[in-house]
Amino acid sequence: MSKKTYTLSVFTENKVGLLNRITAMFTRQHINIDSIAASESEIDGIHRYTIVVTETEHAVEKLVKQIEKQVDVLKAFFHEEEETVYQEIALYKLPASITQELGFFEGLIRNHNIRIISIEKEFLVLEKTGHRKETQELLELLQPLGLLEFVRSGRVAITKPMATLESYLI
């Protein structure tokens, strides 16, 4: 079986230690987590973990079944890339001197759909939202310009085919 990228959506109660118990399952199965994001969901009191892995479908299916056995987990799903709408956010901290070449800087902003988040005396912070390939491409472009800091979030995703979570809980 070939490995593919899957997005797992895990809906839980917000309990201390649950994330640790869930990630321990990945370790036991020797599955690496590519990214993870946690947030509130559309239902009050229910939280959502969005976890991205690259693995075989069989291994992911087995893992999701194990995750659902956790007491505080309400429901878990996995989906292939084409079944999800997703984005990541990346922040880039650069020396303020990059703005001295105004034409280049303006072109950079326009060509990559970048938002300027903060302009300080010594540095500026740029934001790029998109898929990992896009944020990585910009990272590689900015590194030779004296990139000071870089951070990228985990994937935030909404699945296309899933019924509402509420329908599974009723």
N, C-alpha and C positions, 0 to 999 in steps of 0.2 A: 504494500500500500504506500502511496506517495503522501508526503506531508504537504499540507495547505495551511493557509492562515484562517483562523476562526476567531470570531468575536463571541465571548460568553457574556451573557447578561444574567446576573445573580441578584434576585430580589430578596431582601432580608429585613429582619428587625434590626435595629441599631443597638447591638449588644457588644459589650467590651469583650475582646478576645476572639470574636467570630472571624475577623479577617485573618488572624493568625492561624486559626484552625483550617480555614479554607486554603490558605497558601501552603500549609503543611501537606495538604493532599497533593498539590502539584509536585512538591519535593519527593514524596513517596513514590509517585508515578514517573519521576525523572522527566517532568515536563517543565520547560522553562517559560516563564511569563515574559512576553515581549513588552507589554505595558498594562497598567492597571489604573483605573480611575474610580473614585467612590463619590457618590452624591445622593441627595434626596431624590425621590422619584415623584411621580405625579400624585401618589397617594400619601396622605399625611401619615407620618410614622414609619413609612417603608423606605428603605435605602436601596440603592442600586450599585453594584460593582460591575464595571465594564472591564473585562479582562481579555487581552489579545494573546493568542498562542499560535505557534506554528507546529502542527502535529498531524498525525493520521486521524481520520474521522473516527475510527474505532476507539482510539485512545481518548479522544475528546468526549465521545459519547459515554464511555465508561466513567470518566472523570465527572461529568455533569450529573450522572446518576448518583455518584458518591456524595457530591456536594449537596444534592437535594435531601440526602438522609440526615444532614445536620439539623438539629432541633430548631434553630432560629432562621433557617432558610425557608422561604415561602415557595419559591419557584426558581429554576435555572434553565436557561436556554443556550443553544449555540447556533451560530449562523456563519455561512460562508461570506466572503468579501462582497459579492454581488447582491447579497440579501440585506446589506446594511447601508445606511447613510452615515458617514462619519467625518470627523475633523480632529485635528490636533492644533495646539497653539504653541508657538515658540517665541521666546524673548531673546533678543540679541543686544548686548551692551557694547557700544563702540566708543572710541575716543571722539570727543566733540570736533576734533580737527577734520573729520571726514566731511563735514559740511562746507569746508573751505572751497572744495571743488563743486560748486553749486550745480552745474549741469549734470555731472555724474551722479551726484546725490539725488537730484530730482528724478532723473531717469531710473535710478535704482528703486525709488519709492513707487513710481508709476508702473514700471515693468513687473514688479513682484507683488503688487497690491499690499504694500507694507503700511502699517499705522505707526506714527510716531507717538510713543507713550509718554516719554519724559525727555526734556532737554535741560541739562544741567551745564554748569560751567566747564567741567572736565569730560563729561560723557553724555551720550544719549542712549535711550532704550527704544528699540524697534520691536514691533509685534507682527508676526506672520501667522495667519491661520490657514490651514490646508491639510493635505495628506502628507505623510512622512517624507515622501519623495520630494515634495515642494519645499518643506522646511529644511531638509538635508541639503538640497541644491543651494538654497540661500546661505546656509551655514558655510558651505565650501566656498562660496563666492566672497563672503565676508571675512573669513579667516586671514587672508593675506592683508586685509586692511587694518589689522590690529585688534581683532575681536577680543574684548576683555572678559566677557561672560556669556554663557549660553545655557538655556534650559528649555526643555520641551516637555509638554504634558503627555499624559497617556491619552489614548483614543477615547473620544466621547462619541457614542454611537446610538442610533435609533434604528431598529430593525424594520424592514419593509413588510414581511409577511405576518408578523406576530399579531395575534388578537390583543386587545388591551389586557393588562395585568389583572384588572378588576374581574374580567370574565373567567379567569382561572381561579380566583379566590372565592367566587360565589358558589 
